[in-house]
């Protein structure tokens, strides 16, 4: 019995008539059987000299769909390529600081790619998620990780309602959020008495004290509250057809606001502040 090797040395071929199942070496001009050559080619094209499988040989077309879990990775039915399944990247799949700006293509962070609460603080490198990386409408309430201290929303000015929707919390719109400080009150005064203020809102940082200076002349005092060229004052009298009059109000200095009430004769009179409205705004 005469035995020869294929080029790779992995397969034996024999003389004609010997070991028929293995294939004869005399069927071809180069002395090798067709089946042996095909097997040898399969081995040499798909494996390295040490027997390990070569890279870049098996593509998506040759993979069964069962080769992937279907939860994190799936096979695209049209392109026959592997892809990350929508919602497949969860917090457990990301190493700490794995997500950097350079790793994210612009506008590719969509809602469909993120499982609820998937992206936690320690998975993202500081300053890596820029506005360019986030598609319009991608961040929904369900994608935001909780509320309160150390979470995505502060739960003081913004929180989640019972429908898991973002909402402004009661009392959440402060003077800091508006960009100005504000005082709104109704003033009531009769006789020689000081005005009484029924305060509707006050974010000035202290109590405005109202005093009567003379007939029809009053002053509201709060030390250092009224910045020059930044203070706006508006006041109105309630309608009174029997005793029409006018009201003037303005900043006097950094500590005080002056209010004057007059009638048609242009003289100052008391008892005209009958729940008169006053609004003071101080801008930064």
Secondary structure, DSSP 4 states (H G I P E B T S, - for coil): --EEE-TTSS-EEE-TTSSTTT-BSSSSTTS--HHHHHHHHHHHHHB-TTSPBPSS-S-GGGS-GGGS-SSSEEE-TTT--EEEPTT-B-GGGSPTT-B-GGGS-TT-B-GGGB-TT---GGGB-TT---GGGB-TT---GGGS--BSTTSSB-SSSEEE-TTS-EEEPTT---HHHHTEEEEEEEEE--TTPPPEEEEEEE-SSSPPEEEEEETTEEEEE-TT-S-TTTEEEEEEPPP-SSS-EEEEEEEEETTEEEEEEEETTS-B-SS--EEEEEEEEEE-
